[in-house]
Amino acid sequence: MDVASTATYPLAMTSREARAQARAGWPISRHQLDDDGDDVLRDVPPSDCVAMVWALTLDAWAAAGRPIPTYARADAPGRLIRATSDAREP
């Protein structure tokens, strides 16, 4: 399978079904949060992990062709969605 052809889909695909169909062949792996599995970062110090994420962040903004935001962290856009009591299942 050609990964490049399955990693993206045309922007003209606007329907939810078309986007879902385009993603159907993407390689997905599902793990539990407490799954120890093959943790390659187990012995990496947290400061190194943060440095890796920062490098990925810089690459992502550069790939998007946009400048890194300069607003204060407190002013960062976002929203909090709280689960309703009936949505929590054991």
Secondary structure, 3 states (H helix, E strand, C coil): CCHHHHHCCCCCCCCHHHHHHHHCCCCCCCCCCCCCCCCCCCCCCHHHHHHHHHHHHHHHHHHHCCCCCCCCHHHCCCCCCCCCHHHCCC
